[in-house]
Amino acid sequence: MKKLLGIGLCIFAFVVMIMGVMIAGIGGGGIGSIASPLVVFATEEEAYGYQYIGSELGVPWDIILLADGMHAYENEAENLAGYNPMMTSLQFCILMEEEKVPGEETVSGGDAGESWETQTMVYYVGREKILEYMGITADELTYREAAGVITAINAVAEEKSTEELKYEATLLVNPDYENVLRDFIGLSEENTTFAMEVFHTHYLAEMYGYVVDYSYIELPDIVQGDVTRHELALVATSLIGHPYLMGGKSGQTGPPTGPLDCSGYVDWVYVQCFGSVVSSGQLPQGVAVSGTAMQWYASEAITEDELKVGDLGFLYDPATMSSGQVNHVGIYIGTDSNGNNYWIHCAGRRYGTTASPSGRVGISLPSVTNSYNPVDGSSFEPMMPACRFRYFRRPRFSFSGE
C-alpha cells in the first residue's frame, strides 16, 4: 500500500477540535467559530485507502473521511480501525438501473446490430439499497476495491436480463453530501454542519501535507462556452506546478479548491471552458467506476494522427485493464518539430518535486524529459519526466472556429 507523502509520522490527527477552542483560518478560508471535541486518528495507510476508494468511485476522499471521523467521534471511538471506506463511500452513491427493450436495428461500422431503448429507470440510493440490489448484507461486504462492487452489480443486472428485456446498472455519486451525512451516516445536525464547513475549507488536504498556494494562478480571460482550442490550452497551462492528490476534484469555475488527480484536472480545465465536466460517460457492464473510465466513455476514439489541442490521451483501455492497473489521462496541447506530442497532465509521485512530493501538473513528451511550454513559449522547472499515452479520445465539446 502506498503511503502519503509530506508527513513523517505514522499516526496523524485527522481532525482535532477541543471544546471551547475556536478554529479559524483553516485552509485560508476559516470555518467560523464552530468547535467540536473531536479527536480521531487515521494512519497514513488508512488515509490513502480513503483517497483510493474515493478516486475509484468519484466521491471526494475527504468527505468520506470526515463522515467516518465524525461518526467515530459521536460513538466515542478513538480511531478508524473499525471503518471500511468502501462501506462509507456507498452511502454517497446512487445505483441507477435502466430497463431496456429492443429498438430498431442499427448499422455500426458496416455490421448490423440490435439497439436497446431505455424504458424505465429505477434508483437505489445509499448503501443499504445498493447492497439489497446486490443481494448481500453489510456484514457480507468485503470488497476493498470498486471493481468488485461493480462486477457484483453488473452480474445482478445481467442475470435479470432476458431476450425481451435488458438491464444495465450504473453507480453515480450523490452530490447532496449534507443530506448523506445527516440521513445516511446518521450524524447530528450540529456535526453535519461542522463536517460540511471543514470539508469546504479543505482542511484535511492541508493537514495531510497538500497545502495549495493559489497566488500563482492567473486564469486567462475567456468566454465560457465559446472558446478556441488554443484558449483551452491557455487554461490548462495556467495550472503548471499545481499539486496532485489521488481523488482530488474541483468541478467549479475559478482556481481549484485543492490538489487534483489526473481526471480531476481534465474536468477542471473543461469546466473553466464549457461549464461542464468530461466525466459524464455511462460505463458498460464490467468496467469499474473511475474518473478516467467516465472520461473515456464520454469521448470518441481517434487516431494519433487526428489529434487536436484539447483531445485526451490514456494509458489503458478501461475495458481491458487487469486488476491492480491504474489508468491515467492527459490533455494534448501540441507537437514539437520532431513530431513528438506534448501532453499536459496532473501526475503522481514519480513526477513530484520538493514543493509537491505527491506529484504535480506539468507538460511531458513521450520519451524524454521536458521543461518547455509550447503554448506560450515559456519554460518551467524542474523538468517533467516522460509519459507515453497509448489511446486517444476526443471529448464531445464544440470549439469556436470549427
CORHUUR-V836336 format. One record per residue. N is the residue number from 1. RES is the residue in one small letter. BURIAL is I if it has 24 or more other ideal C-beta (glycine too) atoms within 12 Angstrom, else O. Layout:
# CORHUUR-V836336
n=N res=RES burial=BURIAL
n=N res=RES burial=BURIAL
This chain:
# CORHUUR-V836336
n=1 res=m burial=O
n=2 res=k burial=O
n=3 res=k burial=I
n=4 res=l burial=I
n=5 res=l burial=I
n=6 res=g burial=I
n=7 res=i burial=I
n=8 res=g burial=O
n=9 res=l burial=O
n=10 res=c burial=O
n=11 res=i burial=O
n=12 res=f burial=I
n=13 res=a burial=I
n=14 res=f burial=I
n=15 res=v burial=I
n=16 res=v burial=I
n=17 res=m burial=I
n=18 res=i burial=O
n=19 res=m burial=O
n=20 res=g burial=O
n=21 res=v burial=O
n=22 res=m burial=O
n=23 res=i burial=I
n=24 res=a burial=O
n=25 res=g burial=O
n=26 res=i burial=I
n=27 res=g burial=I
n=28 res=g burial=O
n=29 res=g burial=O
n=30 res=g burial=O
n=31 res=i burial=I
n=32 res=g burial=O
n=33 res=s burial=O
n=34 res=i burial=I
n=35 res=a burial=I
n=36 res=s burial=I
n=37 res=p burial=O
n=38 res=l burial=I
n=39 res=v burial=I
n=40 res=v burial=I
n=41 res=f burial=I
n=42 res=a burial=I
n=43 res=t burial=I
n=44 res=e burial=I
n=45 res=e burial=O
n=46 res=e burial=I
n=47 res=a burial=I
n=48 res=y burial=I
n=49 res=g burial=I
n=50 res=y burial=I
n=51 res=q burial=I
n=52 res=y burial=I
n=53 res=i burial=I
n=54 res=g burial=I
n=55 res=s burial=I
n=56 res=e burial=I
n=57 res=l burial=I
n=58 res=g burial=I
n=59 res=v burial=I
n=60 res=p burial=I
n=61 res=w burial=I
n=62 res=d burial=I
n=63 res=i burial=I
n=64 res=i burial=I
n=65 res=l burial=I
n=66 res=l burial=I
n=67 res=a burial=I
n=68 res=d burial=I
n=69 res=g burial=I
n=70 res=m burial=I
n=71 res=h burial=I
n=72 res=a burial=I
n=73 res=y burial=I
n=74 res=e burial=I
n=75 res=n burial=O
n=76 res=e burial=O
n=77 res=a burial=O
n=78 res=e burial=O
n=79 res=n burial=O
n=80 res=l burial=I
n=81 res=a burial=O
n=82 res=g burial=O
n=83 res=y burial=I
n=84 res=n burial=I
n=85 res=p burial=I
n=86 res=m burial=I
n=87 res=m burial=I
n=88 res=t burial=I
n=89 res=s burial=I
n=90 res=l burial=I
n=91 res=q burial=I
n=92 res=f burial=I
n=93 res=c burial=I
n=94 res=i burial=I
n=95 res=l burial=I
n=96 res=m burial=I
n=97 res=e burial=I
n=98 res=e burial=I
n=99 res=e burial=O
n=100 res=k burial=I
n=101 res=v burial=O
n=102 res=p burial=O
n=103 res=g burial=O
n=104 res=e burial=O
n=105 res=e burial=O
n=106 res=t burial=O
n=107 res=v burial=O
n=108 res=s burial=O
n=109 res=g burial=O
n=110 res=g burial=O
n=111 res=d burial=O
n=112 res=a burial=O
n=113 res=g burial=O
n=114 res=e burial=O
n=115 res=s burial=O
n=116 res=w burial=O
n=117 res=e burial=O
n=118 res=t burial=O
n=119 res=q burial=O
n=120 res=t burial=O
n=121 res=m burial=O
n=122 res=v burial=O
n=123 res=y burial=O
n=124 res=y burial=I
n=125 res=v burial=I
n=126 res=g burial=I
n=127 res=r burial=I
n=128 res=e burial=O
n=129 res=k burial=O
n=130 res=i burial=I
n=131 res=l burial=I
n=132 res=e burial=O
n=133 res=y burial=I
n=134 res=m burial=I
n=135 res=g burial=O
n=136 res=i burial=O
n=137 res=t burial=O
n=138 res=a burial=O
n=139 res=d burial=O
n=140 res=e burial=O
n=141 res=l burial=I
n=142 res=t burial=O
n=143 res=y burial=I
n=144 res=r burial=O
n=145 res=e burial=I
n=146 res=a burial=I
n=147 res=a burial=I
n=148 res=g burial=I
n=149 res=v burial=I
n=150 res=i burial=I
n=151 res=t burial=I
n=152 res=a burial=I
n=153 res=i burial=I
n=154 res=n burial=I
n=155 res=a burial=O
n=156 res=v burial=I
n=157 res=a burial=I
n=158 res=e burial=O
n=159 res=e burial=O
n=160 res=k burial=O
n=161 res=s burial=O
n=162 res=t burial=O
n=163 res=e burial=O
n=164 res=e burial=O
n=165 res=l burial=O
n=166 res=k burial=I
n=167 res=y burial=I
n=168 res=e burial=I
n=169 res=a burial=I
n=170 res=t burial=I
n=171 res=l burial=I
n=172 res=l burial=I
n=173 res=v burial=I
n=174 res=n burial=I
n=175 res=p burial=O
n=176 res=d burial=O
n=177 res=y burial=I
n=178 res=e burial=I
n=179 res=n burial=O
n=180 res=v burial=I
n=181 res=l burial=I
n=182 res=r burial=I
n=183 res=d burial=O
n=184 res=f burial=I
n=185 res=i burial=I
n=186 res=g burial=O
n=187 res=l burial=I
n=188 res=s burial=O
n=189 res=e burial=O
n=190 res=e burial=O
n=191 res=n burial=I
n=192 res=t burial=I
n=193 res=t burial=I
n=194 res=f burial=I
n=195 res=a burial=I
n=196 res=m burial=I
n=197 res=e burial=I
n=198 res=v burial=I
n=199 res=f burial=I
n=200 res=h burial=I
n=201 res=t burial=I
n=202 res=h burial=I
n=203 res=y burial=I
n=204 res=l burial=I
n=205 res=a burial=I
n=206 res=e burial=I
n=207 res=m burial=I
n=208 res=y burial=I
n=209 res=g burial=I
n=210 res=y burial=I
n=211 res=v burial=I
n=212 res=v burial=I
n=213 res=d burial=O
n=214 res=y burial=I
n=215 res=s burial=O
n=216 res=y burial=O
n=217 res=i burial=O
n=218 res=e burial=O
n=219 res=l burial=I
n=220 res=p burial=I
n=221 res=d burial=O
n=222 res=i burial=I
n=223 res=v burial=O
n=224 res=q burial=O
n=225 res=g burial=O
n=226 res=d burial=O
n=227 res=v burial=I
n=228 res=t burial=O
n=229 res=r burial=I
n=230 res=h burial=I
n=231 res=e burial=I
n=232 res=l burial=I
n=233 res=a burial=I
n=234 res=l burial=I
n=235 res=v burial=I
n=236 res=a burial=I
n=237 res=t burial=I
n=238 res=s burial=I
n=239 res=l burial=I
n=240 res=i burial=I
n=241 res=g burial=I
n=242 res=h burial=I
n=243 res=p burial=I
n=244 res=y burial=I
n=245 res=l burial=I
n=246 res=m burial=I
n=247 res=g burial=I
n=248 res=g burial=I
n=249 res=k burial=I
n=250 res=s burial=I
n=251 res=g burial=I
n=252 res=q burial=O
n=253 res=t burial=O
n=254 res=g burial=O
n=255 res=p burial=I
n=256 res=p burial=I
n=257 res=t burial=I
n=258 res=g burial=I
n=259 res=p burial=I
n=260 res=l burial=I
n=261 res=d burial=I
n=262 res=c burial=I
n=263 res=s burial=I
n=264 res=g burial=I
n=265 res=y burial=I
n=266 res=v burial=I
n=267 res=d burial=I
n=268 res=w burial=I
n=269 res=v burial=I
n=270 res=y burial=I
n=271 res=v burial=I
n=272 res=q burial=I
n=273 res=c burial=I
n=274 res=f burial=I
n=275 res=g burial=O
n=276 res=s burial=O
n=277 res=v burial=I
n=278 res=v burial=I
n=279 res=s burial=I
n=280 res=s burial=I
n=281 res=g burial=I
n=282 res=q burial=O
n=283 res=l burial=I
n=284 res=p burial=O
n=285 res=q burial=I
n=286 res=g burial=O
n=287 res=v burial=I
n=288 res=a burial=I
n=289 res=v burial=I
n=290 res=s burial=I
n=291 res=g burial=I
n=292 res=t burial=I
n=293 res=a burial=I
n=294 res=m burial=I
n=295 res=q burial=I
n=296 res=w burial=I
n=297 res=y burial=I
n=298 res=a burial=I
n=299 res=s burial=I
n=300 res=e burial=O
n=301 res=a burial=O
n=302 res=i burial=O
n=303 res=t burial=O
n=304 res=e burial=O
n=305 res=d burial=O
n=306 res=e burial=O
n=307 res=l burial=I
n=308 res=k burial=I
n=309 res=v burial=I
n=310 res=g burial=I
n=311 res=d burial=I
n=312 res=l burial=I
n=313 res=g burial=I
n=314 res=f burial=I
n=315 res=l burial=I
n=316 res=y burial=I
n=317 res=d burial=O
n=318 res=p burial=I
n=319 res=a burial=O
n=320 res=t burial=O
n=321 res=m burial=I
n=322 res=s burial=O
n=323 res=s burial=O
n=324 res=g burial=O
n=325 res=q burial=O
n=326 res=v burial=I
n=327 res=n burial=I
n=328 res=h burial=I
n=329 res=v burial=I
n=330 res=g burial=I
n=331 res=i burial=I
n=332 res=y burial=I
n=333 res=i burial=I
n=334 res=g burial=I
n=335 res=t burial=O
n=336 res=d burial=O
n=337 res=s burial=O
n=338 res=n burial=O
n=339 res=g burial=O
n=340 res=n burial=I
n=341 res=n burial=I
n=342 res=y burial=I
n=343 res=w burial=I
n=344 res=i burial=I
n=345 res=h burial=I
n=346 res=c burial=I
n=347 res=a burial=I
n=348 res=g burial=I
n=349 res=r burial=O
n=350 res=r burial=O
n=351 res=y burial=I
n=352 res=g burial=I
n=353 res=t burial=I
n=354 res=t burial=O
n=355 res=a burial=O
n=356 res=s burial=I
n=357 res=p burial=I
n=358 res=s burial=I
n=359 res=g burial=I
n=360 res=r burial=I
n=361 res=v burial=I
n=362 res=g burial=I
n=363 res=i burial=I
n=364 res=s burial=I
n=365 res=l burial=I
n=366 res=p burial=I
n=367 res=s burial=O
n=368 res=v burial=O
n=369 res=t burial=O
n=370 res=n burial=I
n=371 res=s burial=O
n=372 res=y burial=I
n=373 res=n burial=I
n=374 res=p burial=I
n=375 res=v burial=I
n=376 res=d burial=O
n=377 res=g burial=O
n=378 res=s burial=O
n=379 res=s burial=O
n=380 res=f burial=I
n=381 res=e burial=O
n=382 res=p burial=O
n=383 res=m burial=O
n=384 res=m burial=I
n=385 res=p burial=I
n=386 res=a burial=I
n=387 res=c burial=I
n=388 res=r burial=O
n=389 res=f burial=I
n=390 res=r burial=O
n=391 res=y burial=I
n=392 res=f burial=I
n=393 res=r burial=I
n=394 res=r burial=I
n=395 res=p burial=I
n=396 res=r burial=O
n=397 res=f burial=I
n=398 res=s burial=O
n=399 res=f burial=I
n=400 res=s burial=O
n=401 res=g burial=O
n=402 res=e burial=O
